[in-house]
């Protein structure tokens, strides 16, 4: 289709040079397109913008879009002049109008002066002629007559008659007309002077008015300059905001690219494994048949074993003084005690974090990546010096900015139900991980907090002695960790210690927490059975003030998903009494 470019500027509609192929070639040279509009419309460069029905045209791609979406053979391009150039054009028109008016006044004043000078010269010439005529008459006629009268005094009658005859020769009417003309000319000259004075006064008034108008125009130009400078500053700030948003988007795109690279590596690994699986398919069919037969037997046996295990846990055979029987220990992640971004698998064994702040290593001031066990940890050891232990498996990792660290692991004094009831999901606990950091977390308490209700993790029996021991332990806990009106989190950087950023998929992380008799607590972290970190929390309460502890993690940095492993006992080397400081 052959398109015709039409410039629409106000009431003007001007056809651009060329159409069809020439219009398409003009797209590749946008400067020639602007030059054509400036020649056709007489606009200065940089004082206008092009717009079509979809917005501003600033690139050849925008012009191509306008040609593509034109419904007819004419592609109408609207030319919008900048607001400050429109105001400048108006000021120039006002200035030209005032200049023309001033020139007209000066021309009229010069013409008036010329007419007055001409009339004055004509009147002066006529008066000079009349005076000269009078003088010539007096010297040529009156003077000799008087001399004759003086000489002929004796001949009075003759002289009188002669004098009368001479006087009869004078035209008195002409003399009267000369006198009246002289008076009339004097009045005309006086009127001309008055008119000149009026013109001078009017000129001064117009001059003052013009000066005030010019001052107003200068002030408008200054205001316009300030307005334009303000808009330029706004544009600079908007450009900075756009650059910052673009930088954030670039960082997110880099994270997505890293995730894609990891997925491609995983896909390649799975492809390699799939090739081996296809080769072993025949053998697997035979094994599956055998597994099906064995599975039927195992289902029957598993029901009996599960019943026995639950009976053993319910009876709590490993009793000691202060131990509460009937505790159901953790098996999976708690269904509701978790961060808003955390998603759990169908069997509640795997927690996946998807928060943006937690992905950058920020876990203070938010609940992103939070996951709590659905029950307490088992006690290992003796009364007054017991240890709590659990393990988890790293199920998934992700790319993160350098220095963001990885997941945090630790213990909580509250149960999952108590953390769920808290409006901000805060808890009292201790965590280690991230980028070589140890963190102490305190939960906020309302003004109605009392000691009447015992925490879920104390789990006393109906025995009155157990209730007294639990209340005494709660007092010790309140003394060591007094209630706070506002929650807080304190981070301590651990030098030459473990950074969870180096964890990989399939790594098994063990967490052991032990409260000392005299106060303080020890936390040990193991990865695949090797102890990688040991940290002492000096402000932790004594063992007598602590009940059961709940496993808690924060999925942050490279740690994206973790699987909780229930029913495991700590290795003997982790239970060894080593109080040699933080590693």
Order of alpha helices (4+ residues) and beta strands (2+ residues): beta-beta-alpha-alpha-beta-beta-alpha-beta-alpha-alpha-alpha-alpha-alpha-beta-beta-beta-alpha-beta-beta-beta-beta-alpha-beta-beta-alpha-beta-beta-beta-beta-beta-beta-alpha
